[in-house]
Amino acid sequence: MTSDRVIIEQASAELRRALGNRYDEEALEREDYPRAVTLPWDARRADFESSLTPELVASVIDHTRIKADTTEAQIAKLCEEAREYGFASVAINPNHVSLAKRLLAGTKVAVDAAIGFPLGTTTREVKAFEARQCVERGSEEVDMVLSIGALKEGDFNYVLDEIRAVVDAVEGKAVVKVILETCLLTEEEKVQACLMSKMAGADFVKTSTGMADAGATVEDVRLMRRVVGNAMGVKAAGGIRDYETYLAMIKAGATRVGCSAGVSIIDSLSHTA
């Protein structure tokens, strides 16, 4: 089995050859990510798990409702739960951003809009417009799906430009997370997507939409963390339905967890406290 180190070296070399002088070493060495949102505890401590309270666990969950049949009543409930439990954000589709912003006024809960969701097949101009409009309507975070087909074809210039277009569109007013859809990628493609996300100035890399064949895995989160370093954010999403899985993702390197099971996760902790 090829080690992560070898995979990273090989994937980086291929990306460097393809991008030429656009391969930005300086950006890859960046350690300043003020919007990446570090964990409110030190996960390097062997005993950190014993210090976790339901409030701390909730504070790094993106409370999610992104199904096609989502109604305004369901968004209202989502926001009410986010206020009550103190989740990091509500992750929603763009058409509900204004409503969520209004319902969450006066709270610390962010509005997180899904961009190019769930396939990533809209053009970069459309993704940039969508991100800009969502920020104008109140989004403090955007989760964009990159062009998976372009990545798999090796059109790295397109992928880099697309991520950068969304980063530029929000003008520093929102956290940008790049969704890789890891279950559709090779290990090398995961590495290359992480490197380009970092070069383009994104704040997070994210495993999955939750709409494909599989979601987050510990192995993918660990690889992504190793590629982007300690300062950039890593979000695990897709298939996270209980505290044990949540904790496994945090231990692997995630600094944000996206799921629709946040309420049941926190309630399970409260009932066992």
ABEGO torsion letter per residue (X at the ends): XBBAAAAAAAAAAAAAAAAEAABBAAAAABABBAAAGBBABBAABAAAAAABBAAAAAAABBBBBABAABBAAAAAAAAAAAAAAGBABBBBBAAAAAAAAAAABGBABBBBBBBGOAAGABBAAAAAAAAAAAAAAGBABBBBBBBAAAAAAGBAAAAAAAAAAAAAAAGGABBBBBBAGAAABBAAAAAAAAAAAAAAGBABBBABAGABABBBBAAAAAAAAAAAEAABBBBBBEGBABAAAAAAAAAAGBABBBBAAAAAAAAAAAAAX
